[in-house]
């Protein structure tokens, strides 16, 4: 059963967001729609997944990791991070 995952952002901005399937080591890019929400391609929601997103606010890298629950529209809340941490988290999630 495939369905799109939709997420809202707590603050507007230009975030890069990915739907990451932790058991399958698969990454899907989430694209902004015209409502300013982030939408994934159709995805197998019976698999465990997290939304991994990063953005730059006031010149500082910020990240968000949030588990996906099929019955909820997550609101992405970012916290300060670093470019290095973004790379580490992505590598960790992708299992590389």
For each residue, the residues with C-beta under 8 A, 3 or more apart:
1: 44 45 46
2: 42 43 44 45
3: 42 43 45 70
4: 39 40 41 42 43
5: 19 30 39 40 43 45 49 51 68
6: 33 37 38 39 40 73
7: 17 30 37 38 51 53 66 73 74 75 76
8: 36 37 38 73 74 75 76
9: 12 13 15 36 37 38 75 76
10: 75 76 77 78
11: 57 78
12: 9 36
13: 9 55 56 57
14: 55 56
15: 9 38 53 54 55 64 76 78
16: 29 53 54 55
17: 7 29 30 38 51 52 53 76
18: 27 28 29 30 51 52 53 90
19: 5 27 28 29 30 40 43 49 50 51 68
20: 26 27 28 49 50 51 52 93 94
21: 24 25 26 27 28 43 44 47 48 49
22: 25 48 49 50 93
23: 47 48
24: 21 47
25: 21 22 94 95
26: 20 21
27: 18 19 20 21 93 94
28: 18 19 20 21 40 41 43
29: 16 17 18 19 40 41
30: 5 7 17 18 19 38 39 40 51 53
31: 38 39
32: 36 37 38 39
33: 6 36 37 38 39
34:
35:
36: 8 9 12 32 33
37: 6 7 8 9 32 33 73
38: 6 7 8 9 15 17 30 31 32 33 51 53 76
39: 4 5 6 30 31 32 33
40: 4 5 6 19 28 29 30 43
41: 4 28 29
42: 2 3 4
43: 2 3 4 5 19 21 28 40 47 49
44: 1 2 21 47
45: 1 2 3 5 49 68 70
46: 1
47: 21 23 24 43 44
48: 21 22 23 67 68
49: 5 19 20 21 22 43 45 67 68
50: 19 20 22 65 66 67 68 93
51: 5 7 17 18 19 20 30 38 64 65 66 67 68 74 76
52: 17 18 20 63 64 65 89 90 93
53: 7 15 16 17 18 30 38 63 64 65 66 76 78
54: 15 16 61 62 63 64 78 81 86
55: 13 14 15 16 61 62 78
56: 13 14 59 60 61 62
57: 11 13 60 62 78
58:
59: 56
60: 56 57 80
61: 54 55 56 80 81 82 83 85 86
62: 54 55 56 57 78 79 80 81
63: 52 53 54 78 79 81 85 86 89
64: 15 51 52 53 54 76 77 78 79
65: 50 51 52 53 89
66: 7 50 51 53 74 76
67: 48 49 50 51
68: 5 19 45 48 49 50 51 74
69: 72 74
70: 3 45
71:
72: 69
73: 6 7 8 37
74: 7 8 51 66 68 69
75: 7 8 9 10
76: 7 8 9 10 15 17 38 51 53 64 66
77: 10 64
78: 10 11 15 53 54 55 57 62 63 64
79: 62 63 64
80: 60 61 62
81: 54 61 62 63 85 86
82: 61 85 86
83: 61 86 87
84: 87 88
85: 61 63 81 82 88 89
86: 54 61 63 81 82 83 89 90
87: 83 84 90 91
88: 84 85 91 92
89: 52 63 65 85 86 92 93
90: 18 52 86 87 93 94
91: 87 88 94 96
92: 88 89 95
93: 20 22 27 50 52 89 90
94: 20 25 27 90 91
95: 25 92
96: 91
